[in-house]
């Protein structure tokens, strides 16, 4: 399996695992969104809690120029560390939710 295919699988596995353990109800569901053509991957909550609309991303990843961009992580888990544990080099992980200036001070790629 080539590197990008492996990265896609890692991301899908992480998102699927979080979707399965998420606390959802009959009216709020976890939705997995995989855009394989453009390499966008997301877990979102969608539904209603009483009269309050629930809609928003929980996690969002992109693959750009051979690197995994963590665009959003609304969980307590360190998904960057999880990717490293799976064998992804830190040089292939970008914390997209941080400014490029702040990224230089992390152990991960700047962009």
C-alpha positions as YAML, in Angstrom:
chain: A
units: angstrom
residues:
- id: 1
  name: UNK
  ca: [0.00, 0.00, 0.00]
- id: 2
  name: UNK
  ca: [1.46, 3.38, -0.92]
- id: 3
  name: UNK
  ca: [1.93, 6.14, 1.64]
- id: 4
  name: UNK
  ca: [-1.14, 8.20, 0.70]
- id: 5
  name: UNK
  ca: [-3.43, 5.15, 0.70]
- id: 6
  name: UNK
  ca: [-2.07, 4.23, 4.11]
- id: 7
  name: UNK
  ca: [-2.68, 7.77, 5.41]
- id: 8
  name: UNK
  ca: [-6.24, 7.67, 4.08]
- id: 9
  name: UNK
  ca: [-6.85, 4.41, 5.91]
- id: 10
  name: UNK
  ca: [-5.36, 5.72, 9.17]
- id: 11
  name: UNK
  ca: [-7.63, 8.78, 9.03]
- id: 12
  name: UNK
  ca: [-10.74, 6.75, 8.21]
- id: 13
  name: UNK
  ca: [-9.95, 4.35, 11.06]
- id: 14
  name: UNK
  ca: [-9.50, 7.16, 13.59]
- id: 15
  name: UNK
  ca: [-12.71, 8.90, 12.53]
- id: 16
  name: UNK
  ca: [-14.70, 5.65, 12.44]
- id: 17
  name: UNK
  ca: [-13.49, 4.71, 15.91]
- id: 18
  name: UNK
  ca: [-14.53, 8.10, 17.29]
- id: 19
  name: UNK
  ca: [-17.91, 7.85, 15.57]
- id: 20
  name: UNK
  ca: [-18.53, 4.49, 17.22]
- id: 21
  name: UNK
  ca: [-17.65, 5.66, 20.72]
- id: 22
  name: UNK
  ca: [-19.42, 9.03, 20.41]
- id: 23
  name: UNK
  ca: [-22.36, 9.61, 22.68]
- id: 24
  name: UNK
  ca: [-25.21, 10.04, 20.26]
- id: 25
  name: UNK
  ca: [-28.93, 9.79, 20.73]
- id: 26
  name: UNK
  ca: [-31.90, 8.96, 18.55]
- id: 27
  name: UNK
  ca: [-31.98, 12.61, 17.51]
- id: 28
  name: UNK
  ca: [-28.23, 13.39, 17.26]
- id: 29
  name: UNK
  ca: [-26.09, 11.23, 14.98]
- id: 30
  name: UNK
  ca: [-22.43, 10.96, 14.13]
- id: 31
  name: UNK
  ca: [-21.80, 11.42, 10.43]
- id: 32
  name: UNK
  ca: [-18.63, 10.29, 8.70]
- id: 33
  name: UNK
  ca: [-17.81, 12.35, 5.63]
- id: 34
  name: UNK
  ca: [-15.10, 10.96, 3.35]
- id: 35
  name: UNK
  ca: [-14.31, 12.91, 0.17]
- id: 36
  name: UNK
  ca: [-11.82, 10.51, -1.37]
- id: 37
  name: UNK
  ca: [-11.48, 12.51, -4.58]
- id: 38
  name: UNK
  ca: [-10.27, 15.66, -2.79]
- id: 39
  name: UNK
  ca: [-8.88, 14.01, 0.38]
- id: 40
  name: UNK
  ca: [-11.16, 15.69, 2.93]
- id: 41
  name: UNK
  ca: [-12.29, 13.62, 5.93]
- id: 42
  name: UNK
  ca: [-14.63, 14.67, 8.71]
- id: 43
  name: UNK
  ca: [-16.68, 13.46, 11.64]
- id: 44
  name: UNK
  ca: [-19.65, 15.68, 12.47]
- id: 45
  name: UNK
  ca: [-22.63, 15.65, 14.81]
- id: 46
  name: UNK
  ca: [-26.00, 16.35, 13.20]
- id: 47
  name: UNK
  ca: [-29.46, 16.47, 14.69]
- id: 48
  name: UNK
  ca: [-31.63, 18.04, 17.36]
- id: 49
  name: UNK
  ca: [-31.42, 18.11, 21.13]
- id: 50
  name: UNK
  ca: [-34.87, 19.24, 22.16]
- id: 51
  name: UNK
  ca: [-35.41, 22.49, 20.28]
- id: 52
  name: UNK
  ca: [-31.66, 23.13, 19.87]
- id: 53
  name: UNK
  ca: [-30.00, 22.36, 16.53]
- id: 54
  name: UNK
  ca: [-26.82, 20.31, 16.83]
- id: 55
  name: UNK
  ca: [-24.52, 20.58, 13.83]
- id: 56
  name: UNK
  ca: [-20.79, 20.79, 13.68]
- id: 57
  name: UNK
  ca: [-17.49, 19.11, 13.07]
- id: 58
  name: UNK
  ca: [-15.82, 16.97, 15.71]
- id: 59
  name: UNK
  ca: [-12.69, 16.22, 13.68]
- id: 60
  name: UNK
  ca: [-11.48, 17.28, 10.25]
- id: 61
  name: UNK
  ca: [-8.45, 16.03, 8.32]
- id: 62
  name: UNK
  ca: [-7.12, 16.80, 4.85]
- id: 63
  name: UNK
  ca: [-4.30, 15.26, 2.88]
- id: 64
  name: UNK
  ca: [-2.35, 17.91, 0.98]
- id: 65
  name: UNK
  ca: [0.98, 17.51, -0.79]
- id: 66
  name: UNK
  ca: [1.58, 14.13, 0.84]
- id: 67
  name: UNK
  ca: [0.97, 15.39, 4.38]
- id: 68
  name: UNK
  ca: [-1.88, 14.88, 6.82]
- id: 69
  name: UNK
  ca: [-3.36, 18.22, 7.87]
- id: 70
  name: UNK
  ca: [-5.30, 18.14, 11.14]
- id: 71
  name: UNK
  ca: [-7.70, 21.00, 10.46]
- id: 72
  name: UNK
  ca: [-9.81, 20.56, 13.59]
- id: 73
  name: UNK
  ca: [-9.82, 18.28, 16.63]
- id: 74
  name: UNK
  ca: [-12.73, 18.83, 18.98]
- id: 75
  name: UNK
  ca: [-11.83, 15.84, 21.13]
- id: 76
  name: UNK
  ca: [-9.50, 15.43, 24.08]
- id: 77
  name: UNK
  ca: [-7.42, 12.87, 22.18]
- id: 78
  name: UNK
  ca: [-4.08, 13.80, 20.66]
- id: 79
  name: UNK
  ca: [-4.74, 12.57, 17.14]
- id: 80
  name: UNK
  ca: [-1.33, 13.83, 16.02]
- id: 81
  name: UNK
  ca: [0.32, 11.51, 18.54]
- id: 82
  name: UNK
  ca: [-2.01, 8.72, 17.47]
- id: 83
  name: UNK
  ca: [-0.82, 9.17, 13.88]
- id: 84
  name: UNK
  ca: [2.80, 9.07, 15.04]
- id: 85
  name: UNK
  ca: [2.05, 5.86, 16.96]
- id: 86
  name: UNK
  ca: [0.67, 4.41, 13.71]
- id: 87
  name: UNK
  ca: [3.97, 5.17, 11.98]
- id: 88
  name: UNK
  ca: [3.35, 8.57, 10.36]
- id: 89
  name: UNK
  ca: [6.52, 10.69, 10.63]
- id: 90
  name: UNK
  ca: [6.07, 14.04, 12.37]
- id: 91
  name: UNK
  ca: [7.33, 15.67, 9.17]
- id: 92
  name: UNK
  ca: [4.12, 14.46, 7.45]
- id: 93
  name: UNK
  ca: [1.71, 15.87, 10.05]
- id: 94
  name: UNK
  ca: [0.59, 19.51, 9.99]
- id: 95
  name: UNK
  ca: [-1.43, 21.10, 12.79]
- id: 96
  name: UNK
  ca: [-3.62, 23.11, 10.44]
- id: 97
  name: UNK
  ca: [-5.60, 24.62, 13.33]
- id: 98
  name: UNK
  ca: [-2.42, 26.47, 14.42]
- id: 99
  name: UNK
  ca: [-1.05, 29.51, 12.59]
- id: 100
  name: UNK
  ca: [2.02, 28.87, 10.46]
- id: 101
  name: UNK
  ca: [4.01, 31.03, 12.90]
- id: 102
  name: UNK
  ca: [3.05, 28.83, 15.86]
- id: 103
  name: UNK
  ca: [3.57, 25.60, 13.93]
- id: 104
  name: UNK
  ca: [7.33, 26.21, 13.85]
- id: 105
  name: UNK
  ca: [7.42, 25.64, 17.60]
- id: 106
  name: UNK
  ca: [5.79, 22.20, 17.44]
- id: 107
  name: UNK
  ca: [7.46, 18.89, 16.64]
- id: 108
  name: UNK
  ca: [5.28, 18.65, 13.52]
- id: 109
  name: UNK
  ca: [5.56, 20.03, 9.98]
- id: 110
  name: UNK
  ca: [4.99, 23.73, 9.29]
- id: 111
  name: UNK
  ca: [3.16, 23.14, 6.05]
...
